[in-house]
Amino acid sequence: MFDRLQSVEERYEKLNGLLSDPEIISDTNKLREYSKEQSDIADTVATYRMYKEAKSQFDDAKAMLEDKLDADMRDMVKEEISELEEQISELEDKLKLLLVPKDPNDEKNVIMEVRGAAGGDEAALFAGNLYRMYARYAETQGWKIEVIDSAATGLGGFKEIIFMINGKGAYSKMKFENGAHRVQRVPETESGGRIHTSTATVACLPEAEEVEVDIHDKDIRVDTFTSSGPGGQSVNTTMSAVRLTHVPTGVVVSCQDEKSQIKNKEKAMKVLRARVYDMFQKEAQAEYDAQRKTAVGSGDRSERIRTYNFPQNRVTDHRIGLTIQKLDQILEGKLDEIVDALVFADQSSRLEQAEEGN
């Protein structure tokens, strides 16, 4: 491990030199590539330097015990050694985690698709609850929300809503939302007070750059139509809405959120690129050993991942067995407790796999 850490530190120093080179500075692509690489390893290098400093202090303190010290000084040195041992152990654990291969998509923006599933109008209302929960959580993280397309219902829910979250590391936290979300509550339209169960599905796709997925104009069929509102009525007399079909894969994306056809096409292209990229990734993932999947599940959208129980104000994440009696707060976007637990479970699983592979 320490040989690898030494190599990472040496690479960091080399990147410092490269980023000061006028030839690199004048090359936008190289400058971006090296800056990102340095940023990715900066935390590892800083932690490794803290470890080396603590280890040096520990060695010095141990050496002091060999000297003739009075009782008080000896006690002070022993206390310092004990504190340094604890610090070194914590830093070693952090370094192990930092060396675990990261998901290359973690720093990306995320495109989220929330759809009402089983349960009719109640499922659509729940999809609306989930969208607002994610929007509020994004606000707390300093991220920006951009709605790409939506199909609202008359009761205030969504048959589906597609939106982008722009912010550093958005995908790293939101990717665990992939799957089926179940709600148990008494619908407003239920006169008998019976609890109904409905579901909504959530898909989280990392935003794909043009260089990551090769989509040719000749492979895309573009259709235009008038925008429609709840119930299907036309809300625009111009052909501003856009439907893109990627012929090779059959992926279809529509966008009608903007009044401009050009802007709708730009938004639709972002979703199309993300879906095609996700399709290719899933094909590669299918070859992955089922025994080595992460502790928080495969991300299959049919997998029931979470239940929201309104009568008991309870949320349960079934993948990690986490139950929280704070449904009201969670729906207001206070997702940190759940997200942090899922991230920790994923990191622990990755660390376990890395250690098994050594």
PyMOL commands that set and color helices and strands:
alter all, ss='L'
color gray80, all
select helices_A, chain A and resi 2-18+22-25+28-64+71-99+120-141+170-177+217-219+230-232+261-285+290-292+327-330+336-357
alter helices_A, ss='H'
color red, helices_A
select strands_A, chain A and resi 110-116+144-152+158-166+179-185+196-206+220-225+241-246+251-255+304-309+314-317+322-324
alter strands_A, ss='S'
color yellow, strands_A
deselect
rebuild
show_as cartoon
